[in-house]
Amino acid sequence: MSICATCGNEYGNTFTVNKDGQSFDFDSFECAIHKLAPSCARCGCRVVGHGVQHGDTVYCCAHCATGAGDAGLVDHN
């Protein structure tokens, strides 16, 4: 039994994600998303899909990028 790195649930079927030299155990994809997915710099939602990026700034979509003043970014198809 392992303990989820996000919610602390002790669970027999956790899975492990390795990222940037660190290892995390999770009991669900939802917990993995909350812990590891970047947040949109404008609206704060978790970027689960491709999103868009300008330099080191991540947005969930081109609409948020434009609203934040980063014009010219387009959504991935």
Secondary structure as UniProt FT lines:
FT   STRAND          2..3
FT   TURN            5..7
FT   STRAND          10..11
FT   TURN            12..13
FT   STRAND          15..19
FT   TURN            20..21
FT   STRAND          22..26
FT   HELIX           29..36
FT   TURN            41..43
FT   STRAND          52..54
FT   TURN            55..56
FT   STRAND          57..59
FT   HELIX           62..67
FT   TURN            68..69
FT   TURN            71..72
//
